Amino acid sequence: MTLKAISLAEIAEKIGATLIAKDDQVMVSGVSTLELAGAEQITFLANPSYRKQLATTQAAAVIIHPDMQDECLVSALVMNNPYMGFAKVSQLFNNLPAQAAIIHPSATIAETAIIAEGVSIAANVVIGEYVEVGAGTRIGPNCVISDHSILGEQCLLHANVVMYHDVVIGNDCILHSGCVLGADGFGFAPDAGEWVKIAQLGGVRLGNHVEVGANTTIDRGALGNTTIGNGVKLDDQIMIAHNVVIGDNCAIAGTAGIAGSTILGKNCTIAGGVGIVGHIEITDGVHITGMTLVSKSIKDPGVYSSGTAMMPANEWRKSATRFRQLDDMARRLKKLEKN
């Protein structure tokens, strides 16, 4: 793969950094870590834990905060948010292969489907009746877009994405391989020892600039829609149940699970392995740490955790035993207080 080369001056302009360099025309062809970057690569320092590597880095330049620029022995791209600078630089060197705006002959497209200009459709794609695909969207191999679904402009679907019927996706969205949007919600009514299926009559609605990770599932609504707001970022292997509402600009890490009809506010972050029960509301600006079980509504912004931190196994067993004894200990304490 041919690497593109960009001058330090151009990089500084594109990411909004102040360049401090003897030669602003030095060419850069990639991005790497402080420890591994070579003379033709750029790096960044966002975590102070890696500060000591500044003295030995061989990078062409470091994206760095003003407070640490005096410690940088190579060229510096100075900005208040180096991590954001890294994100922008990574986009300049994005090596995702280009996909020509053609329709592969093996694709199956319903006659009622509306395909806009500049759409790329790869091998073995199936597009159902009355589907709409927006301009510039790229659909990877083996994707299925079922009847009455809408896919916006400039979207990217990697291989093996499945959109069931009545799924609407906004513009500039990325869906990674294996994700499924619009599968039936887990709805069954008990009847004399058996389960009667509840037809899932709603759909799924995604806003603009949403990214959905590999093998993540978003179930359709039972009556209304399951709704994902603008700018939401979903990691791999997340389960979002029917009629969940996720507010704008939330970020959810891998293997989290959200049960049905829960409402998540705007600008929340959910760490890996979090479980959220159904039919609760979480306000804006809530941050939930890894493996937390959220069992009731959260009304105030802030950071929330549950469970116990890691400890040596023997110590944990003793603590677990004492936990089982807490109820008895509380009764005895109450009795002592009365006396």
C-alpha positions in Angstrom: 0.0 0.0 0.0 1.4 3.4 -1.0 1.7 5.8 2.0 0.7 9.4 1.6 3.1 12.0 2.8 2.0 15.4 4.4 4.2 18.2 5.6 4.3 19.3 9.2 3.0 22.7 8.1 0.0 21.2 6.4 -0.7 18.9 9.4 -0.5 21.9 11.8 -3.0 23.8 9.7 -5.4 20.9 9.4 -5.5 20.0 13.1 -5.4 23.6 14.4 -2.0 23.3 16.2 0.9 25.7 16.6 4.0 24.3 15.0 7.4 24.7 16.6 10.0 23.3 14.1 13.2 24.1 12.4 11.8 22.9 9.1 8.1 23.0 8.6 8.3 21.2 5.3 9.5 17.9 6.9 7.3 15.2 5.3 5.3 12.7 7.5 3.9 9.5 6.2 2.3 7.9 9.3 1.3 7.9 12.9 2.8 5.8 15.8 3.4 5.8 19.5 6.0 7.8 21.3 8.1 4.7 21.8 7.9 3.3 18.3 7.6 6.3 16.0 10.3 6.8 13.4 11.7 9.9 11.7 8.8 9.9 9.1 6.0 9.5 11.7 4.1 11.8 14.0 3.1 10.9 17.5 1.2 12.4 20.5 1.4 12.8 24.3 -2.0 12.9 25.9 -1.4 10.7 29.0 1.2 12.0 31.5 2.1 8.4 32.2 4.1 8.4 29.0 5.9 11.7 29.7 9.3 10.0 30.2 9.3 8.7 26.6 9.5 12.3 25.3 13.2 12.3 25.9 13.9 9.3 23.6 11.2 9.5 20.9 12.5 9.5 17.4 9.3 10.9 15.9 9.3 13.7 13.3 7.0 15.7 15.7 4.9 15.3 18.8 1.4 16.6 19.3 1.6 18.0 22.8 0.0 20.3 25.4 1.6 23.7 26.0 2.5 22.8 29.6 4.9 20.1 28.3 6.2 21.6 25.1 9.5 22.6 26.7 10.3 19.0 27.4 9.9 18.0 23.7 13.3 17.6 22.0 11.8 17.2 18.5 9.4 19.3 16.5 6.2 20.1 18.4 2.6 20.5 17.4 1.2 22.4 20.3 -2.5 22.4 21.2 -4.7 22.2 24.3 -6.2 18.8 23.4 -3.5 16.5 22.0 -5.8 13.5 21.9 -8.2 15.4 19.6 -5.1 16.3 17.5 -4.2 12.6 17.3 -7.8 11.8 16.2 -7.6 14.4 13.4 -4.1 13.3 12.3 -5.3 9.6 12.2 -8.0 10.6 9.7 -5.3 12.2 7.4 -3.6 8.8 7.2 -6.7 6.7 7.0 -5.7 3.6 5.0 -9.3 2.2 4.4 -9.3 1.0 0.8 -11.3 3.1 -1.6 -14.5 1.6 -3.0 -15.6 2.6 -6.5 -19.1 3.7 -7.0 -20.3 0.6 -8.9 -22.9 -2.0 -8.3 -21.6 -5.6 -8.3 -23.4 -7.9 -10.8 -24.1 -10.4 -8.0 -26.1 -7.9 -5.9 -29.9 -8.4 -5.8 -31.8 -5.1 -5.7 -35.6 -4.9 -5.7 -37.1 -2.9 -8.6 -38.8 -0.5 -6.1 -35.6 0.4 -4.4 -34.2 3.9 -4.9 -30.4 4.1 -5.2 -28.9 7.6 -5.3 -25.9 8.6 -7.3 -22.4 7.6 -6.2 -23.5 4.5 -4.3 -21.2 1.5 -4.1 -22.8 -1.9 -3.7 -20.4 -4.9 -3.3 -20.9 -8.6 -4.0 -23.9 -10.5 -2.8 -25.7 -7.6 -1.3 -29.5 -7.9 -1.0 -31.7 -4.8 -1.0 -35.4 -5.2 -0.5 -38.6 -3.5 -1.6 -39.0 0.2 -1.2 -35.5 0.7 0.3 -33.8 4.1 -0.1 -30.0 4.5 -0.2 -28.5 8.0 0.0 -25.8 9.4 -2.2 -22.2 8.4 -1.7 -23.0 5.5 0.6 -20.8 2.3 0.5 -22.3 -1.1 1.2 -19.9 -4.0 1.7 -20.2 -7.6 0.7 -23.1 -9.8 1.9 -25.0 -7.0 3.5 -28.9 -7.2 3.7 -31.1 -4.2 3.7 -34.7 -5.4 4.1 -38.0 -3.8 3.0 -39.0 -0.2 3.7 -35.6 0.6 5.3 -33.7 3.9 4.6 -30.0 4.4 4.6 -28.7 7.9 4.5 -26.0 9.7 2.6 -22.2 9.0 2.9 -22.7 5.9 5.1 -20.3 3.0 5.3 -21.6 -0.6 5.9 -18.8 -3.1 6.3 -19.4 -6.7 5.3 -22.3 -8.8 6.6 -24.4 -6.0 8.2 -28.1 -6.8 8.5 -30.8 -4.2 8.5 -34.3 -5.7 9.1 -37.4 -4.0 7.7 -38.3 -0.5 8.8 -34.8 0.6 9.9 -33.9 4.2 9.3 -30.3 5.3 9.4 -29.2 9.0 9.1 -26.2 10.4 7.3 -22.5 9.7 7.8 -23.0 6.6 9.8 -20.6 3.6 10.1 -21.9 0.1 10.7 -19.3 -2.6 11.3 -19.3 -6.2 10.3 -21.9 -8.5 11.9 -24.0 -5.8 13.5 -27.8 -6.4 13.3 -30.4 -3.6 13.4 -34.1 -4.4 13.8 -34.2 -7.9 15.1 -37.2 -8.8 17.2 -37.2 -7.6 20.8 -37.3 -10.2 23.5 -41.1 -10.1 24.0 -43.1 -13.1 25.2 -46.2 -13.5 27.4 -46.4 -16.6 29.7 -49.5 -18.8 29.1 -49.9 -22.1 31.0 -46.2 -22.9 31.1 -45.6 -21.8 27.5 -44.5 -18.5 25.9 -46.6 -16.6 23.4 -44.6 -14.3 21.1 -45.4 -10.6 21.1 -45.2 -9.2 17.6 -42.6 -6.4 17.5 -44.3 -3.7 15.6 -41.9 -0.8 15.9 -38.7 -0.1 14.0 -35.2 1.3 14.7 -34.1 4.9 14.1 -30.5 6.0 14.1 -29.5 9.7 13.9 -26.5 11.2 12.0 -22.9 10.5 12.6 -23.6 7.2 14.5 -21.1 4.4 14.6 -22.1 0.8 15.5 -19.5 -1.7 16.4 -19.0 -5.3 15.2 -21.6 -7.8 16.3 -23.7 -5.2 18.2 -27.4 -5.7 18.1 -30.1 -3.1 18.3 -33.6 -4.6 18.6 -36.7 -3.1 17.0 -39.4 -1.6 19.2 -42.4 -3.6 20.4 -44.8 -0.7 19.6 -42.8 2.6 19.1 -39.2 2.7 17.8 -35.8 2.0 19.4 -34.0 5.3 19.0 -30.3 6.1 18.8 -29.5 9.9 18.8 -27.0 11.9 16.8 -23.3 11.3 17.3 -23.7 8.1 19.4 -20.7 5.7 19.4 -21.4 2.1 20.1 -18.5 -0.4 20.6 -18.5 -4.1 19.7 -20.9 -6.8 21.1 -23.4 -4.4 22.7 -27.0 -5.4 23.3 -29.6 -2.7 23.0 -33.1 -4.0 23.7 -36.5 -2.9 22.3 -37.7 0.6 22.8 -34.5 1.8 24.3 -33.8 5.5 23.7 -30.2 6.7 23.7 -29.5 10.5 23.7 -27.2 12.4 21.5 -23.4 12.0 21.8 -23.4 9.0 24.2 -20.5 6.5 24.0 -21.0 2.9 25.1 -18.1 0.4 25.4 -18.1 -3.3 24.5 -20.4 -6.0 26.0 -22.6 -3.5 27.7 -26.3 -4.4 27.8 -29.4 -2.2 28.1 -32.7 -3.8 28.8 -36.0 -2.7 27.2 -37.6 0.7 27.4 -34.8 2.4 29.3 -34.0 6.0 28.4 -30.4 7.2 28.4 -29.8 10.9 28.4 -27.4 12.9 26.3 -23.6 13.0 26.7 -23.4 9.8 28.8 -20.5 7.3 28.8 -21.1 3.6 29.6 -18.0 1.5 30.3 -17.4 -2.1 29.3 -19.6 -4.9 30.7 -22.2 -2.5 32.3 -25.7 -3.9 32.7 -28.7 -1.6 32.8 -32.1 -2.9 33.8 -35.3 -2.0 31.8 -37.9 0.7 32.3 -35.6 3.3 34.0 -34.3 6.7 33.1 -30.7 8.0 33.2 -30.3 11.7 33.1 -27.8 13.7 30.9 -24.1 13.7 31.7 -23.9 10.4 33.6 -20.7 8.3 33.5 -20.9 4.6 34.6 -17.8 2.6 35.3 -17.0 -0.9 34.1 -19.1 -3.9 35.1 -21.6 -1.7 37.0 -25.2 -3.0 37.4 -27.6 -0.1 37.1 -30.8 -1.2 38.9 -32.7 2.1 39.3 -33.1 5.5 37.6 -30.3 8.0 37.9 -31.5 11.6 38.3 -28.3 13.5 38.9 -25.3 13.8 36.6 -22.0 12.3 37.9 -20.0 9.1 38.0 -21.6 5.9 39.2 -20.1 2.4 40.1 -21.2 -0.8 41.7 -19.5 -4.1 42.7 -16.2 -4.5 44.5 -12.7 -3.8 43.3 -10.2 -6.6 42.6 -8.4 -8.1 45.5 -6.4 -11.3 46.3 -8.7 -14.4 46.1 -8.4 -15.4 49.7 -9.3 -11.9 50.8 -12.2 -11.8 48.5 -13.6 -15.1 49.8 -13.4 -13.7 53.4 -15.2 -10.6 52.3 -17.9 -12.6 50.5 -18.5 -14.6 53.6 -18.9 -11.5 55.7 -21.3 -10.1 53.1 -23.6 -13.0 53.6 -23.4 -12.3 57.4 -24.3 -8.6 57.1 -28.1 -9.1 57.6 -27.5 -11.1 60.9 -24.9 -8.5 62.0 -27.3 -5.7 61.3 -30.0 -7.3 63.4 -27.6 -7.9 66.3 -26.4 -4.3 66.1 -29.9 -3.0 66.2 -30.7 -5.1 69.2 -27.6 -3.8 71.0 -28.5 -0.2 70.2 -31.9 -0.8 71.8 -30.4 -2.2 74.9 
